[in-house]
């Protein structure tokens, strides 16, 4: 299919974003409820104050000098739906040769029920919901599902994608995928599923559709496609898989339940959103919107723990019946009967895909909140730093630094050693200060210095059994991290999502998806790191740890992108000419190619088009030149992504979820015809001479 010029969408903002069904099943209608952060932390967008850390204080002059010095190196204010030359009509000429990795004709905004890629690129589905993962998996049958079958099949609503090479050329790889959530009104035929009265078997099917999949893959070195192959390494992890609780909060009284009086074994993982591949070859996965699965938090009354109800509310744990009604079939979802069960979710989990018999781990030293990923950078002295965001309005950005040092290699011994580093270290929360006093008015207008920038510090929360937060024990800091960060005075951010270090320039990049409550009555107003009130399109933040060292407690930051329609005054693209960029809304997951270009996937585009994947150089004269590489089908979100020299992988999540149920699908991707939509992983490659695979973004 080619894109006809007459079908291009006008690049004007209008109401859009996630469908009501997605909001209900993915995050429990979080944005329709009061944001659970009631703290009155001050924000510093308009006032340059001393940046205080446990090691000392930097006066305002030093703060400004660090800001200038930290960025001195920056120089620059179901068949494939293939875009034709006509698709680029209206794009202005480039000012110079594109940066390697970004040399392709951008895909324009569209509403096609297909994955749309640039001209000259091929694509194929790698694996879809219901496809076989482990031996004995039956062929997928939408109308005749069972929990036993789903436990052997690829799960639902794929999100994070990790690709772990098993040879120097990346021909054999392990594919690790998160299955974030289930949408029961699409998971089952409409005539079989009653949202008010689900069956126990339907609940168990949903439990099996959560978690992760590990699948062996083979990349065709000649023609480019990625496909799955049978392997003893293939594995499903579900809500019935046993996890080991490790770190300083393991065995805490707050983690003990009737099923696990030790507080050291948890059944399953859920709402696994983004993640990261560690330098030692394991996968870290963040448990995000776990709150929505629980019921009856309003019935918790514990005279021995008067703070219990407040803690549940701070994490927005569900009151009354849950949407999915799981509490009818297992009391662990009923907080009135198991008040500690919600405390056993909201962690960073670690999976060893090289050992299908290994027990997955929940790492308590990294804190408990709605984790959006966890990504690793090695400090200058060889320790491990881990970055993670708390994906909710007005929540925080965190860093963890290990006590011990990283051991190179991916042997079983090295993996065990390095995994242990995540259990003994210091957990920090971020404080961001702007350097343009009095100039941030909430409209997105740039300050007089021409950019949104400033400095920041990492506030220590706990290390081992020592708490740095008055009134909190160490175990309370780890289990109730949000409240500890409130007390510490962290900066409220606009939904911090995926955070990753750039392997080329060393800076850290964070996607902040949106926050329409910014500046609302009684809510925190705009500040320099979050410069727009009613922020519906989000922004991308970058920072440089002082001395380029992730062990540092101070950093300088700036906004790379302020997203939205480039025709509007409240957008910013790293100083690049706005008339030459692709519109982008609601950044979510991020990744890097080997050239250091940032790749951004979006979730909930408010500009009236399908979500997509975008590339953007972060240095040089092309800094901020956003180009759309692909778009996903109707109703879908773009997740993943993975970008290599030869391959791009994206997870197409919840296609067709803008329909009320499976009765009248709005999408038939990826199988076409009248088929029900199925979340799936897609591989994209460049078609070279004679059909041979070429290099991504290189002419």
C-alpha positions in Angstrom: 0.0 0.0 0.0 1.3 3.5 -0.8 0.3 6.7 0.9 -1.7 9.0 -1.3 -1.0 12.8 -0.8 -4.7 13.5 -0.5 -4.9 11.3 2.5 -2.3 13.1 4.6 -3.6 14.4 7.9 -3.6 18.1 8.8 -1.0 18.8 11.4 -3.2 20.5 13.8 -3.9 19.5 17.4 -7.3 18.2 18.4 -8.6 16.0 21.1 -7.2 12.5 20.9 -4.8 10.2 22.7 -5.7 6.9 24.4 -9.1 5.3 24.1 -11.4 4.9 27.1 -10.8 1.1 26.9 -7.1 1.5 27.1 -7.3 3.9 30.0 -9.5 1.5 31.9 -7.5 -1.7 31.4 -4.0 -0.4 31.1 -3.8 2.1 34.0 -7.1 1.8 35.8 -8.2 5.3 34.5 -5.4 6.9 36.4 -5.8 10.2 34.6 -9.5 10.4 35.5 -8.7 10.2 39.1 -6.9 12.6 41.4 -3.2 12.3 41.1 -2.0 10.3 44.2 0.8 12.7 45.1 -0.5 15.1 47.7 2.9 16.5 48.7 3.6 20.2 48.6 7.2 19.9 47.4 8.4 23.3 46.2 9.4 23.6 42.6 12.2 25.7 41.3 11.5 26.7 37.8 11.6 30.4 38.5 14.1 30.7 41.3 17.8 29.7 41.3 18.5 28.3 44.8 21.3 26.5 46.4 21.4 22.9 45.2 21.9 20.9 48.4 23.3 17.4 48.6 24.6 15.3 51.5 28.1 16.1 50.4 27.9 19.8 50.3 26.3 22.8 48.6 26.8 24.6 45.3 26.2 28.3 45.3 24.1 29.9 42.5 27.1 31.1 40.6 28.6 27.6 40.6 25.3 26.2 39.5 25.2 28.4 36.5 28.7 27.7 35.6 28.1 23.9 35.8 25.1 24.4 33.5 27.2 26.1 30.9 30.1 23.7 31.2 28.0 20.5 31.3 26.8 21.0 27.7 29.8 22.8 26.2 30.1 19.9 23.7 26.6 20.5 22.2 26.8 22.2 18.8 23.4 23.2 17.5 20.8 25.4 18.8 -0.6 -6.6 7.0 1.5 -6.5 4.0 4.0 -3.7 4.5 2.5 -0.2 4.1 5.4 1.4 2.4 5.6 5.2 2.0 6.2 6.3 -1.5 8.0 9.4 -2.7 4.7 11.2 -2.6 4.6 10.6 1.2 7.3 13.2 1.7 5.5 15.9 -0.2 5.5 19.2 1.8 8.8 18.4 3.7 11.4 21.1 3.4 14.8 20.4 2.0 17.4 19.2 4.6 20.0 21.8 5.6 22.8 19.2 5.1 23.5 15.5 4.9 21.5 13.5 7.4 23.3 12.0 10.3 24.1 8.3 9.7 21.3 6.2 11.0 18.6 8.8 10.2 18.9 9.0 6.4 15.5 8.0 5.3 12.4 9.7 4.0 10.1 10.3 6.9 6.7 8.7 7.1 3.9 11.4 7.4 1.2 11.2 10.0 -1.6 8.8 8.9 -4.4 6.6 10.2 -3.7 3.4 8.3 -4.5 0.0 9.8 -0.9 -1.1 9.1 2.7 -0.7 10.1 3.9 2.1 7.7 7.6 2.3 6.9 9.7 4.5 4.7 10.2 3.7 1.0 12.8 0.9 0.6 12.1 -0.9 3.9 10.6 -4.3 4.4 8.8 -5.7 7.4 7.4 -8.9 8.9 5.7 -10.1 12.0 8.1 -11.9 14.3 5.6 -13.3 16.8 2.0 -12.4 17.8 -0.3 -13.0 20.7 -1.1 -16.7 20.9 1.8 -17.9 18.8 3.7 -20.9 20.3 6.6 -20.2 22.7 7.3 -23.5 24.4 6.8 -27.1 23.3 3.3 -28.4 23.3 1.7 -25.0 22.7 -1.5 -25.5 20.7 -2.4 -23.4 17.7 -4.1 -20.2 18.8 -7.9 -20.3 18.7 -9.6 -17.0 19.7 -12.9 -18.7 20.5 -11.5 -21.6 22.4 -8.8 -20.3 24.7 -7.6 -22.0 27.9 -5.2 -21.0 30.6 -3.0 -24.1 30.0 -2.6 -23.1 26.3 -1.9 -19.4 27.1 0.8 -20.4 29.5 2.7 -21.9 26.6 1.8 -19.1 24.0 3.1 -15.6 23.5 1.3 -13.3 25.9 -0.9 -10.3 25.4 0.0 -6.6 24.9 3.7 -6.8 24.3 5.7 -3.7 25.6 9.5 -3.8 26.2 11.6 -5.7 23.6 15.1 -6.9 24.4 17.3 -8.5 21.8 20.4 -10.3 23.2 22.9 -11.5 20.5 24.2 -15.0 20.8 26.9 -14.6 18.2 29.2 -11.8 17.0 27.0 -11.1 13.9 23.7 -11.0 15.7 22.3 -13.8 13.6 21.1 -15.9 16.6 19.4 -13.8 19.3 17.3 -14.2 22.4 14.1 -12.1 22.2 12.7 -11.0 25.6 9.3 -9.3 25.6 7.2 -7.9 28.4 3.4 -8.5 28.4 2.1 -5.5 30.2 -1.6 -6.0 30.7 -4.8 -7.6 29.4 -7.8 -6.0 27.9 -10.4 -8.6 28.7 -13.1 -7.1 26.4 -10.7 -7.7 23.5 -9.0 -10.7 24.9 -12.2 -12.8 24.6 -15.1 -13.0 22.1 -17.8 -10.5 23.1 -20.4 -13.2 23.3 -18.3 -15.1 25.8 -17.1 -12.4 28.2 -19.3 -10.6 30.7 -17.2 -7.8 32.4 -19.5 -8.0 35.4 -19.3 -11.8 35.7 -16.0 -13.2 34.3 -15.4 -16.9 34.7 -12.5 -18.3 36.8 -11.0 -19.8 33.6 -11.0 -16.4 32.0 -9.2 -14.9 35.0 -6.6 -17.6 34.8 -6.2 -17.1 31.0 -5.5 -13.4 31.8 -3.0 -14.4 34.5 -1.2 -16.5 31.9 -1.2 -13.7 29.4 0.7 -11.4 31.7 4.5 -11.6 32.4 7.3 -12.1 29.9 8.3 -14.4 27.0 11.8 -15.5 26.1 12.1 -16.8 22.5 15.1 -17.9 20.4 15.2 -16.0 17.1 17.2 -16.2 13.9 17.9 -13.1 11.7 18.2 -13.8 8.0 21.7 -12.4 7.2 20.8 -12.1 3.5 17.3 -10.8 3.3 16.8 -9.3 6.8 13.7 -10.8 8.4 13.8 -12.0 12.0 11.9 -15.2 12.9 11.4 -17.4 15.9 12.8 -20.9 16.2 12.2 -23.7 18.8 14.8 -23.8 21.6 15.2 -25.2 25.1 15.8 -21.5 26.1 12.2 -20.5 25.2 10.2 -19.7 28.3 7.0 -18.1 29.5 6.9 -16.2 32.8 3.3 -15.5 34.1 1.4 -14.4 37.2 1.9 -17.9 38.5 5.7 -18.0 38.2 7.6 -17.9 41.5 9.9 -14.9 42.1 12.6 -14.5 44.7 12.5 -11.3 46.8 16.0 -10.0 47.3 17.7 -6.9 48.8 17.3 -5.0 52.0 13.4 -5.2 52.2 13.3 -9.0 51.7 11.5 -10.6 54.6 10.0 -7.2 55.6 6.9 -7.3 57.7 5.3 -5.2 54.9 5.8 -8.1 52.4 4.5 -11.0 54.4 1.2 -12.6 53.5 -0.7 -15.7 54.5 0.6 -17.5 51.4 4.1 -16.3 52.0 4.8 -15.7 55.7 8.5 -15.3 54.9 8.0 -12.2 52.8 10.6 -13.6 50.3 8.6 -15.4 47.6 6.1 -13.7 45.3 3.9 -15.4 42.8 4.1 -13.6 39.5 4.9 -10.3 37.9 2.3 -7.9 36.4 2.0 -4.7 34.4 5.5 -5.1 33.2 6.1 -2.0 31.1 9.5 -0.9 29.8 12.8 -2.6 30.7 16.4 -2.8 29.8 19.1 -5.3 28.9 21.9 -5.2 31.4 25.6 -5.3 30.5 25.8 -8.8 31.9 23.1 -10.1 29.6 20.0 -10.3 31.8 16.8 -8.2 31.5 15.4 -5.7 34.0 11.7 -5.2 33.8 9.6 -2.5 35.6 6.3 -3.4 37.3 4.2 -0.3 36.6 0.4 0.1 37.0 0.0 -2.7 39.5 -2.5 -0.7 41.6 -5.5 -1.4 39.3 -5.5 -5.2 39.9 -6.5 -5.0 43.5 -9.8 -4.5 45.2 -11.3 -3.2 48.5 -8.4 -1.0 49.7 -11.1 1.2 51.2 -12.0 -1.6 53.6 -8.5 -1.9 55.2 -8.6 -0.9 58.8 -5.6 -1.8 60.9 -5.4 -0.2 64.3 -1.9 -1.6 64.7 -0.8 0.3 61.5 -2.7 3.6 61.3 -0.7 4.5 58.2 -1.8 1.5 56.2 -4.7 3.3 54.5 -2.6 6.3 53.6 0.1 4.2 52.1 -2.5 2.3 49.9 -3.9 5.7 48.8 -0.5 7.0 47.9 -0.1 4.2 45.4 -3.8 4.5 44.2 -4.6 0.9 45.2 -8.1 0.1 44.0 -11.2 0.6 46.1 -14.4 -1.4 45.7 -14.4 -4.1 43.0 -11.6 -4.2 40.5 -12.3 -4.0 36.8 -11.2 -7.6 36.2 -12.9 -9.1 39.3 -9.9 -11.3 40.0 -10.5 -11.0 43.8 -13.4 -13.4 43.3 -11.0 -16.2 42.4 -7.9 -15.5 44.5 -7.9 -13.6 47.8 -4.5 -12.1 47.1 -6.2 -9.5 44.9 -8.5 -8.6 47.8 -6.6 -6.0 49.9 -9.2 -6.4 52.7 -8.0 -10.0 53.1 -4.4 -9.6 52.1 -3.4 -6.0 52.9 0.3 -6.6 52.1 -0.1 -8.2 48.7 0.1 -4.8 46.8 3.4 -4.2 48.4 4.8 -7.2 46.6 4.4 -5.5 43.2 5.9 -2.3 41.9 9.5 -3.5 41.8 12.2 -3.9 39.2 12.4 -7.6 38.3 15.4 -9.4 36.8 15.1 -12.3 34.3 18.1 -14.5 33.2 17.1 -15.5 29.7 20.2 -17.7 29.4 18.9 -20.1 32.1 15.3 -21.2 31.6 15.3 -22.8 35.0 16.4 -19.8 36.9 14.2 -18.1 39.5 13.3 -14.5 38.5 14.2 -11.8 41.1 12.4 -8.8 42.6 15.1 -6.3 43.6 13.9 -4.2 46.6 17.0 -2.0 46.8 15.7 -0.2 43.7 12.6 1.0 45.5 8.9 0.4 45.0 6.8 2.6 42.7 5.3 2.4 39.2 8.5 1.6 37.6 8.9 2.5 33.9 12.0 0.5 33.0 15.4 0.3 34.7 18.5 0.9 32.6 22.2 0.5 33.6 25.3 2.6 33.2 28.7 1.7 34.6 30.3 4.4 36.8 33.9 5.5 36.3 35.1 3.4 39.2 33.2 0.3 38.0 30.0 0.3 40.0 26.5 0.0 38.6 24.1 2.9 38.3 20.4 2.2 37.5 17.9 4.8 36.3 14.1 4.5 36.6 11.1 6.7 36.3 7.8 6.6 38.2 5.1 6.8 35.5 2.4 8.9 37.0 1.6 12.6 37.1 3.8 14.6 39.4 6.0 11.7 40.3 9.8 11.4 40.4 13.0 10.2 38.7 15.3 7.8 40.6 18.9 6.6 40.5 20.5 3.7 42.3 24.3 3.2 42.6 25.7 -0.1 43.8 28.3 -0.6 46.5 30.2 -3.3 44.7 31.8 -3.3 41.3 30.8 -4.7 38.0 32.5 -7.8 36.7 32.8 -8.0 32.9 31.5 -10.9 31.0 28.2 -12.8 30.5 29.1 -16.1 32.1 26.8 -17.6 34.7 29.2 -16.6 37.4 29.4 -13.0 36.2 25.6 -12.8 35.9 25.2 -14.0 39.5 27.8 -11.5 40.7 26.4 -8.5 38.9 22.8 -9.3 39.8 23.9 -9.2 43.4 25.1 -5.6 42.9 21.4 -4.6 42.6 20.9 -5.7 46.2 23.4 -3.5 48.0 23.8 0.2 47.2 22.2 3.6 47.6 18.8 4.7 46.3 18.5 8.4 45.2 15.7 10.7 43.9 16.2 13.6 41.6 15.8 17.3 42.2 15.8 19.6 39.1 16.5 23.4 39.3 16.0 25.8 36.4 18.3 28.7 35.7 15.9 31.2 34.2 14.4 33.0 37.2 10.9 34.5 36.6 10.8 33.5 32.9 8.7 30.3 33.0 5.1 31.3 32.5 3.5 27.9 31.6 3.0 28.7 27.9 6.2 26.9 26.7 7.9 30.1 25.8 11.6 29.7 25.7 13.6 31.6 28.3 15.9 34.4 27.1 18.9 32.1 27.1 17.2 30.2 24.3 16.6 26.8 26.0 15.1 25.1 29.0 18.1 24.1 31.2 19.5 24.0 34.7 21.2 21.8 37.3 20.1 19.1 39.7 21.1 16.9 42.5 20.5 13.3 43.7 19.0 13.2 47.2 19.9 10.0 49.0 16.9 8.0 50.4 18.4 4.8 51.8 21.5 2.6 51.7 21.4 -0.9 53.0 19.7 -0.8 56.4 20.3 3.0 56.8 17.6 5.5 56.0 18.4 9.1 55.1 14.8 10.3 55.4 13.6 11.5 58.7 10.7 9.5 60.1 11.3 6.5 57.8 13.1 3.3 58.5 15.1 1.8 55.7 12.5 -0.9 54.9 9.8 1.8 54.8 11.9 3.8 52.3 12.2 0.8 50.0 8.5 -0.4 50.3 6.9 3.1 50.4 9.4 4.9 48.2 6.9 7.5 47.0 6.3 8.8 50.5 10.0 8.9 51.3 10.7 10.9 48.1 7.9 13.3 49.1 9.5 13.9 52.4 12.9 14.3 50.8 11.6 17.1 48.5 12.0 15.6 45.1 10.9 17.5 41.9 7.5 16.6 40.6 7.8 15.6 36.9 5.3 15.1 34.0 5.0 11.3 34.0 8.6 10.1 33.8 8.7 7.0 31.6 11.6 5.3 29.9 15.1 6.5 30.9 18.3 5.3 29.1 22.0 6.3 28.9 23.3 7.2 25.5 26.2 4.8 24.7 28.0 7.5 22.5 27.8 10.8 24.4 27.2 9.4 27.9 24.3 11.6 28.7 21.0 10.3 30.2 17.7 10.7 28.3 14.2 10.5 29.8 10.8 10.6 28.1 8.2 12.6 30.0 4.9 11.6 28.4 2.5 14.3 29.5 0.6 15.8 32.4 -2.6 17.7 31.6 -2.9 18.5 35.4 0.2 20.7 35.4 -0.8 24.1 36.5 -4.4 23.1 37.4 -6.0 24.6 40.5 -4.3 23.3 43.5 -1.6 21.5 41.5 2.1 22.3 40.9 2.6 24.9 38.2 5.0 25.0 35.3 8.7 25.0 36.2 11.7 24.9 33.8 12.0 21.1 33.6 8.2 20.9 33.1 7.6 24.2 31.3 4.0 23.9 30.1 0.8 24.0 32.0 -1.8 21.5 30.7 1.0 19.5 29.1 -0.7 17.1 26.8 2.2 16.3 24.4 5.1 15.7 26.7 8.8 16.4 26.4 12.3 14.7 26.4 14.8 15.5 29.1 18.6 15.0 28.9 21.2 15.4 31.6 24.9 15.1 32.0 26.2 13.8 35.3 29.0 16.0 36.6 32.4 14.8 35.4 30.5 12.4 33.1 30.2 10.0 36.0 27.0 8.3 37.0 28.3 8.1 40.6 28.1 11.9 40.8 25.5 13.5 43.0 25.0 16.6 40.8 24.2 17.1 37.1 23.3 19.6 34.5 20.2 19.2 32.4 18.3 20.6 29.5 15.2 19.7 27.4 16.0 18.2 24.0 12.4 18.3 22.8 9.2 19.9 23.8 6.8 17.8 21.8 3.6 18.6 19.8 2.6 20.2 16.6 5.7 22.0 15.3 3.4 24.8 13.9 2.5 25.8 17.5 4.5 28.2 19.6 4.8 25.9 22.6 7.1 23.3 20.9 10.9 23.1 20.7 13.1 20.8 18.8 16.6 21.3 20.2 17.0 24.5 18.2 16.4 22.7 14.9 14.1 24.6 12.4 10.6 23.6 13.4 9.2 23.6 9.8 11.5 20.6 9.0 10.6 18.2 11.7 7.9 15.5 12.0 5.1 16.2 14.5 5.6 14.1 17.7 3.3 13.7 20.7 3.5 11.7 24.0 7.1 10.2 24.0 7.2 6.9 25.9 10.0 4.4 25.2 13.5 5.4 24.1 16.4 3.6 22.5 19.7 4.4 20.8 21.4 3.2 17.6 25.2 2.8 17.5 25.6 6.3 16.2 24.1 7.7 19.3 20.8 8.9 17.7 17.8 8.8 20.0 14.8 6.8 18.9 11.5 7.5 20.5 8.2 5.5 20.5 5.0 7.3 21.3 1.9 6.4 23.3 -1.4 8.3 23.0 -0.6 10.8 20.1 -2.9 13.8 20.7 -2.4 15.2 17.2 -4.9 13.0 15.4 -2.6 10.4 13.9 -1.5 6.9 14.8 1.4 6.5 17.2 4.9 5.9 15.7 8.6 5.6 16.1 10.9 8.6 15.5 14.6 9.2 15.2 16.4 12.3 16.4 20.1 13.2 16.4 21.2 14.6 19.8 24.5 16.4 18.7 25.7 18.5 15.9 23.8 20.7 13.4 21.1 18.0 13.1 20.3 18.0 16.8 16.6 18.0 17.3 15.7 17.0 13.7 12.8 14.6 14.5 11.9 12.2 11.7 9.1 9.7 11.8 10.4 6.2 10.8 7.2 4.2 11.1 3.6 4.3 12.3 1.6 1.6 13.9 -2.0 0.4 13.1 -5.3 1.9 14.2 -5.7 2.1 18.0 -2.2 0.8 18.7 0.7 2.1 20.7 4.4 1.8 19.6 6.5 0.0 22.2 10.0 -1.5 22.3 12.0 -0.3 20.4 15.3 -2.0 19.4 17.5 -0.4 16.7 20.5 -2.2 15.3 22.6 -1.6 12.2 20.4 -4.2 10.4 17.1 -4.3 12.1 14.4 -2.2 13.9 12.0 -4.0 16.2 8.9 -2.5 17.6 6.1 -4.0 19.8 2.7 -3.1 18.4 0.6 -3.0 21.5 -3.2 -3.0 21.7 -4.1 -2.6 18.0 -7.8 -1.8 17.7 -8.3 -1.0 21.3 -10.3 2.1 20.4 -13.2 -0.3 19.9 -15.5 -0.9 22.8 -15.1 -4.7 22.6 -14.1 -7.5 20.2 -17.6 -7.4 18.7 -16.8 -4.6 16.2 -13.0 -4.4 15.7 -11.6 -1.2 14.4 -8.4 -3.0 13.4 -7.7 -6.4 11.7 -3.9 -6.1 12.0 -1.8 -8.2 11.6 -3.8 -11.0 10.0 -6.1 -8.8 7.9 -9.5 -9.7 6.5 -12.0 -10.0 9.3 -9.5 -11.3 11.9 -9.4 -10.0 15.4 -6.4 -7.7 16.1 -3.5 -9.3 17.9 -0.6 -7.5 19.6 2.7 -8.5 17.9 6.4 -7.8 17.4 7.4 -6.5 14.0 10.9 -6.5 12.5 11.8 -3.8 9.9 14.9 -3.9 7.6 16.2 -1.9 4.7 16.0 -3.5 1.3 19.4 -3.2 -0.4 20.6 -4.2 -3.9 18.9 -7.3 -5.3 16.7 -7.5 -2.2 19.7 -8.0 0.1 19.4 -6.4 3.6 21.0 -3.0 4.0 21.8 -0.7 6.9 19.1 1.1 8.8 19.1 4.8 8.1 22.1 4.7 5.7 21.7 5.3 2.0 
